Amino acid sequence: MRHFRNRLTLRLFAGLLATLLWVVLTGVSVQAAPTAQSGGVIAVARLDGVNVRSGPSTMYPVVGVLAYGQNCPVIGRDTFSGWWLLQCPNGVTGWVSPDLVNIVGDPNSVPLYTVSGPPPAQPTPTPPPPVSGWSAMYFANRDLQGSPVLVQTVPDINFNWGYGSPGPNVPVDYFSARFQRTMALTPGYYQITLGMDDGARLFIDGQLILNDWRVGAFRQVSTLRYIDGAPHTYVVEYFEDTGLAALQLSFVPSAPPQPQIPTPSPGSWSVPQNQWLAQYFNNTDLAGGPVFLQYVPRGVYPLDLDWGYGSPAPNVNIDYFSARFEGVFFFDAGDYQFFARADDGVRIYIDNLLVVDAWWDGFKEPSNVFRRVGGGNHTIRVEFYERAGAAFIRAWWQRIN
């Protein structure tokens, strides 16, 4: 028995000695988890080789690199991209993506900044060859079906055919057209406006950007979009029902979008036509008075906002906020299906009648049918709340008969 205890003691001693020798030879050290300094916020690298950049985008050059677990004080955040501004002890100051670091401390205490203008200019590319114009194809039906009855090249899209026809073999009514062009624009923000009578839609590289594909008098839809200097393929599709016919497309250089911080004032805001009155609350229950109000234009989807891990506005929480969106929209008579895509909770009302109810945490894509909608204007209300993590809301509807 004594020999057994002696052998056990020798084995334990040998194991402890081997462990200490391995630590000395490999240089392994044990570090405590970083903690936020009093009143401060720090970012901790989640990966090895996290790039620190001179601006809040991957388009900016790298000014430093963080190793796994390395931490730096956070001194700001970009309101649009959500990137964090760090000031590291080694003298490096720059921006990191929120997906690459963990935040220790209260992120709401960090100052917010708006980095104006597009990403920094890249080396001047070789000028693209001059563009001859738009390839235009006209069809003798409303649905772009079959072979075109007229093919031509036009310098721009700015037509007012009135009660006439675009050309030979094209009927005065019930025709459609497709215009296509690949071109490179000077990098910058553009106000893209599409005017039509009756319906039209715009695609960029196959992505639907503007859409108002319905019968109706002349109207315009618009969006503000950043376009880089690379060639992109633009496609405009159009149909004419009866009566007047017109189609216009314009690209107007514009300043970058800037956050608007109006002072909420009861009675000074009204529910608009064909856009949204947005009200934001610093709680998940739509309780109390809104801390921020703004008008949100209608886009490809009637409502489509994606804040990622950021905040809708400087004075709205990143997490634990809610919002109410109200607008007046025209409906043709019929049955409609309403859809939503949200993280976290969402509810949709038509004329104060609840249609979609998905008021719980997490990602979801609910839908529901509302039958016998009367023709004319109806008030749509979308309610949303964000608990934590990514935040986005999309709502739309379509007639199903």
Residue, then its C-alpha position, 0 to 999 in steps of 0.5 A: m500500500r505504501h509503495f502504491r501511494n509513493r508511485l501515485t505521488l511521483r506520477l502527480f509530481a511528474g505531471l505537474l512538472a511537465t505542465l509547467l515546462w510546457v507553459v514556459l517553453t510555449g510562452v502561453s499566458v492566461q489573460a482575463a476577459p476585457t472589461a469596460q473602463s469606468g464610463g467607457v466602451i471597448a471593442v474586442a476582436r472576434l477574429d484574428g486579423v480584423n482590419v481597421r480602416s480609415g472610413p466606415s466601409t470596406m472601400y476605405p484603405v486599411v490603417g491597422v489590424l487587430a489580433y484575436g481578443q485585442n481590444c480598443p476603446v470605442i469613441g464613435r459610431d457611423t449612423f448609416s453603416g453602424w461601423w465603430l470608430l476605435q482609438c487603439p493604445n498603439g496609436v491607430t485610430g480607425w473604423v471596424s465593421p460591427d460584425l467583426v468585434n464584440i462590444v463591452g459596455d453601453p453602446n448607447s453612450v457612444p457619440l454618433y457621427t455621419v460620414s458625409g459623401p461616398p467612399p474615397a475616390q479610387p484610381t481613375p478607371t479607363p473611360p468607358p466607350p461612348v454609349s450610343g443609346w437605348s435599345a428599344m423594342y415595342f410589342a403589340n400587346r400589354d405583356l411584352q409577349g412574342s416578337p417585337v413589332l418595332v426595334q430601334t435605338v433611342p438617345d434617351i427615355n423621354f416620350n409623350w406619345g399622347y393619343g398616338s403611337p410610338g411608330p409603325n406597326v405599334p398600336v395606339d393602345y394596348f402596347s408595351a415596350r422594353f428599353q435596355r442600355t449598359m452604361a457607366l455613370t460618374p460615381g455619386y448619389y443620384q435621384i432616379t425618377l421614373g414617370m409613366d402613363d400607364g405602368a412602368r418599372l426599372f431594373i438595374d443589373g436584374q434588380l427591381i429598383l422602381n415599380d408602379w406596374r398598374v393602369g393610371a394617369f401620369r405619375q412619378v416614382s423616385t429613389l435616391r441611390y449611390i451608383d459607382g463608376a462601373p458599367h451597369t445594365y439598365v432595363v425599363e419596361y412599360f405598358e400602355d392601356t388606353g388614353l394618353a401614353a407617356l414614359q420618362l426616366s431621369f438620373v439627377p446627381s444629388a447630395p448624400p442622404q442626411p438624417q433628419i432630426p425634427t422636433p416632435s410637435p403634436g399636430s404638425w405631422s399628418v398621414p401622407q398620400n402614397q408614403w409613410l409617416a414614421q414615429y419612433f419610440n424608445n421602448t418596444d410597446l409604442a408607449g408614450g410620445p415618439v422621440f423621432l418623426q419623419y416621412v418615409p417615401r414609398g420604394v419598390y416595396p411600399l415599406d422596406l427599411d433595414w437598419g442592420y445593427g444600427s439605429p433609425a436615427p441618432n436619438v433612437n435606441i439601437d435595440y429596444f425601440s418600436a415604430r409606427f408607419e401610417g400612409v394612405f394608398f390607392f387600392d383597386a377593388g378586390d381580394y388582397q394578400f398582405f405580406a411582411r418580412a421582419d425582425d422582430g415583431v410586426r402588425i399590419y392594419i388596413d383602415n384599423l382592421l388587423v390583417v397580419d399579427a406577428w408580434w413576437d421576437g425573431f425573424k418571420e415572414p407572415s402573410n394573410v388574405f383580406r377579402r373584398v377591399g373596396g376600390g379607392n384610398h385606404t389607410i395602412r398602418v404597420e407597427f414594428y418593434e426591435r428587441a436586439g440584434a439585426a432590425f428590418i421591416r418590409a411590408w407589401w400587398q398584392r391583389i389575388n383576383 
